[in-house]
Structures are given as C-alpha cells and as structure tokens.
C-alpha cells in the first residue's frame, strides 16, 4: 500500500539551519554501517530500538519504570535505574511512564505517510527560506527502500530534499536514491585507506568511488569533513582531500565540522564502550588553517563552530 512502508527513525529536528540551504526539517535514520571512533550520535549506530538512561534525571523514590517493565529488566541501585539489557526487549513502556524523562526509547517506526505528515508541518518555514527536508543518521541509505518512498512523496509535493551520507553503500543503491535527491551532503573522513579502516571500521575505497559516481551523474554535492585532531587534521590528509576533489572537477563547496564532546553522555546512557575520550575538539587555529588551505585550492569553505 502506498505510504505504508515503515522506517526506523531516532530523531526529527525542526528549524535546522546547518543541514542544507534554508530552514529545514532534519530526519535522523537509525542504523549505520560505519563505527567512527569519534561518533557523536551513538544512538544512530544500531539498526534496532534501544533504551537510553540518563541517571542524573531520575527522581528519588520513584519506581514507575520498575512497575511498568513487563520483563522485570529494571532494578534500582541507590535510586538509579539499572537496566538488564539481556532481558530488555525495548518495548518502551518504561519510557512512557517516566515522569522525569530519565528513560528514553531511542528509535521509533514510522510509515512514509506519517513521516511526510511531520515534514509538512514545517512547510511554511521551508518555502519562505528556500529550505526543505534533510535525511541524516545514522546512514539513511541503509534504509534505502523506505527513503526512496519518502523521496517520491517529497518530489510530488515539491519539497527540496537533501541526503546526508557517509557513502558506504552499494553503488546501485546510491544511484537509485540520487535520481530522486536534490542535494547531497557527502562525508569525507580520512583519505588514507588503512587509516580510514582503523578509525571507522571500513575501507574508504567504495566511498570515494561512489562520490565520483555522483559527480558523473551531475548531482549537487557539498563535502563535509569532520575535523578530528590527530586523525585527519594533518597537512597530508587535507592536501589529499583537495587533490581528490579537484580531480573530480565539479565539487566546489566544503563544510568543516569540528569534533565535539556532546556524544559522550549518550554512550554512558546506552552503556556502550567508546574511546571518544581520547579525542579533543580542534582549536580555532586548526580550523582556520584547514579552511585557508582548502580555499587555496579554489574551494568555497564553510567553517562550523
């Protein structure tokens, strides 16, 4: 049935101004094929719903979550909820009754029709600002059939579409989605293949090939580079990025995204291991140096803060 396909979403942000032109609605798809060691959205990695606990919000003496859990997966130690993730089936009943929002179900299923309805609530802001909708993640192309159906609906309603992708997807999937997408925000993390494998869990060969394919298809692309000191801020990597993009010919715009520490509390809430503590945000001097170098190669560079 048209509009009945379901996708797994973990967030939907309104009035976004950093995910493409104008004011946008940004939809975050759950599930990602990469495991970037600096990832600030760990709740977007898994392809299944998860329970996130923010213990600092828990109310002393409240036991609503314990009572609501049908699996008996929650206990309390020193008035802090403790979740047995082996028992938990992520039904979300604990989060439904939590008065302090200390427990959150991360990941909800929506049909494409339901998602379009949410997107259209911001239509007036999108149209007045030249904005639209951005599909991010996680990795939206990992749910390609659902994304394709939503993009079809956006085309019919003349909503501008942007897809934010890591590019680590089968080329035929990328091509299918590209035919329905107005703009791509395309991540380039590390140019050295071995280093890319070490820091993300995958080779970058397919990512670079897919970017070249998008350029050959004549798609509008903005390159996004997460700047992580000690990983990809060195002169060699920046020079190789510039050389590769110049070889493609059509890419002219780059956004620098400085690493930040905002995701660390999410790892704790999900009880996931991380070595993100070993990374630090780049200095203003580092960002400005990188910006100047890329501009020297003829690119328009936007620096995030």
N, C-alpha and C positions, 0 to 999 in steps of 0.2 A: 504494500500500500504506500502511495506517495507520501513522504514526510514521516513515515513510521519507523525508519531505521534509527537505532539508538547509538549514541556515542557516550564515552565516559569523560566528563569534564571535572576539573578540580577547582576552577575559579573563573569568575566572569567580572571584569573590571570595567566600569563605566567612566566616561570622560577622560580616557587615556590620551596623553599628548606626546608620548615617547615611542609609539609603536607604528609609525607611519604618518602620513600627512593629515592635518586637521585634528578634530576631536573624534576619538574612535572608541568603539567597544572592543575590548580585547578578551578573547575566549581562550582559556588555557586547557588544552587537551592533556589527559593523563596517560603516561607511558612514554618512555624514551629508550632508544637503542644504545645510547652512549652512557657512560658513567664518568663524567668530567669530575675530577677530584676537587674542583673549586665550586661545584654546582651550588647555587643559592636557592634552588627550588627542588629540594629532595622529595617533596610530596608529589612531584610530577614524574618521578622515575618509574614507579611501579605501574603495571597495567591493571591493577586491582584497587578497589576502595581500601582505605586504611584509616585507623584511628590515631589521631594526634592528641596528646595530652599536654596541657600547659598547667603544670602543677602549681605554679605561683598564683593562679587564679582561683584555685579550689577553696571552697568555703568550709571553715571549721565546723564540724558537726553534721554536715550534710552527707547523706548516704543515698541520694536519689539514684545515682548511677548503679550502685550495688543492687538495689532493689529491681531496677529496670532490666538488668542484663539477664537474658534467658539462659545463657551458657555458664553463668557463675564465673565469668572470666575476670571480674574486677574485685579486688580487695583494697583495703586501706591500711597504710602504714604511716603512723604519725600524721593522720589526717590528709595524707596524699594518696590519690588513687594509683593503684598498681595494676597493670593490665597483663594478663597471661595471654600472649598473642597466639599461643598454640590452641587455646580454647576459643578465642575470639573469631567470629565469622563476619565482622564488620557490618552488622545489621543496622547500626546507628541508633539503637534505642537509648543507649546511654547518653549520646549527644543530644537527643531530643528532649531529655528531661533535665539536663544540666543547667541550673539557673545562672551560673557564672560564665558559661561558655568556656569552661576549662577543658571540655572534651569535644573534639570536632571530628566528624566523619569527613574525610578528605576523598572526594570522588563521588559524583552522582551521575546517574544515567538520564539523558535527555533525548527525546526524539528530535529529528531535524526540524520538525514543525514547531516544537516547543522552544528550541534554540532560536529560530528565526523570530519568533514572537518576542523573546527577550531582547534580541538585537534591535528590533524595530521600535522598541520603547525609546531609544535614543535617536531616532531618525531625524528629528528637527535639528539637533546639535550636529549630527553628521553632515546634513545637507548645507547648513549655514556656514560650516567651517571647511568644507571640502574634505571631510573625513570619511569614515566608513567603519568597517569591521576588520580586526586583525585576529588571525588564528595562530596561537602560540602554544607553548607547552612547558615541559614535555616536548614531544615531537608530533605535531598534528598530522603529518603524513603517515604516521604509524597507524592511524585510523582512517585510511585513505577513502574507503567506500562511504563512510559517514561524512567525511569532509567534502567529498565530491558532491554528495546530495545537497549539503548545505550551500556549497558554492553555486550549484544550479539555481537554487532558490534565490540567492543573492543577485545573480545575473538577471533573473526575471523581474526583480524588484529594483534593479539599477542601484544596488548598494556597492560601493567601492570595496574591493577585497584585497587584503594583504595576508600573505602566509610567511610566518617566521619559522625558518627551518634550519636544522643542522646539516641537511643534505645527505645524511647517511640512510638512504632509502633506495630500493631498486629503481633504475632509470626509467623503466616503463611506467612506474607509479608517479614519479616526478613529472613525466611528460603529460600524463593524463590530467594531473592537477594543474599543471602550468597553463593548459589551454583554457582554464576557467578562472585564472587568477590575474589580477591587475598589477600587483607589485609583490616582489619577494624581498624579505629581509633575510639575508643569507650569511650564516656564521662561518667565519674562518678563524680557527683557533691557533693551530701550530702548523707550519709548513713542513718541517722535518717529519717523515713518516714514522720513524721509530719513536720519536719524542711524542708524537700525537698518540700513538698506540699506548705508550706508558701513562699518559695523563688522561686519556679519555676511554681507553679500553678497546679502541678500534683504529684501523688504518685510515688515513685520510685520502687514500687513492680514489675511492668511489666519490667522495665529497668533491674533490677537485674536478673529476670527470663530469659530475652532474652540474657543477657550476658552468663549465664550458658548454654543456648541452643547453642550459637555459639561455646563455648568451647567444648561441647559434639559433635558438628559437625566437630571438628578438625580444625577450622579456625585460621588463623594467626591474632592476635589481639595485638594492642598497646593501653593501657589505657591512657586516657587523663583526667587530673584533673585540672580544673580551680581553682587556689588558690585565694580565696576572703577572706581577713581578716574579722573576726567577723562572718563568715558564715561557713567555712569548714576547717580553718587552725588549729583548736584546736587538742590537742593530742588524745582525744577520737575519733574524726572522722577519723583521719589518722590511728589510730590503727584498727578501724573497717574496713576501706578500706583494709588494709593489711591482716587482718584475713579473710575477704570475698574472696579476690583474692587467698590467699593461699588455701582456701577450694576448689577452682575450679581446682587447680592443674597445669594447663597448661599456665597460663598467667605469663609472666616473665618481661615484659617491660612496663614502665610507663613514661609519659611525664607530667611535671608540667607546666601549663600555667598561668603565673601571670596575675591577673586582671589589666587592664589599662583603661585610661580615654578617649581613642580615639573615642569612640562612642557617646560622649555627644553632639557634634555639629550635629551629624546625627539626634538625637532626636529633636533638635531645627528645623532643616531643614524639618523634616516631621511633625512638630507640634504635637509630641507625648509626653505624660507625662512620666516622669521617676523619679525614686528615686535613680538612679545610683550615684547621687552626694553624697549620704550617704556612699558610699564605697570608699576606698582608696587602691592603689596598695600595694602589700606585700613588706616588706623590704627584702633586700638580706639575712639578718639573718633568717627571717621567711622561705624563700625558702630553704636555706641551711639546716636548722633544719629539715624541712619536707623531704628533699632529704635523709639526713642521716638516719632518722627513717625508711623510706621505704627500703633503702638499707640494713638496719639491718635485715629486714625480707627476704632478699635474692633477691630483685628485681633490675633490671637494671633501673636506673632513669636518665632521661634527664631533665635538668632544663632550661626552657625558660627564656628570659630576657624581 
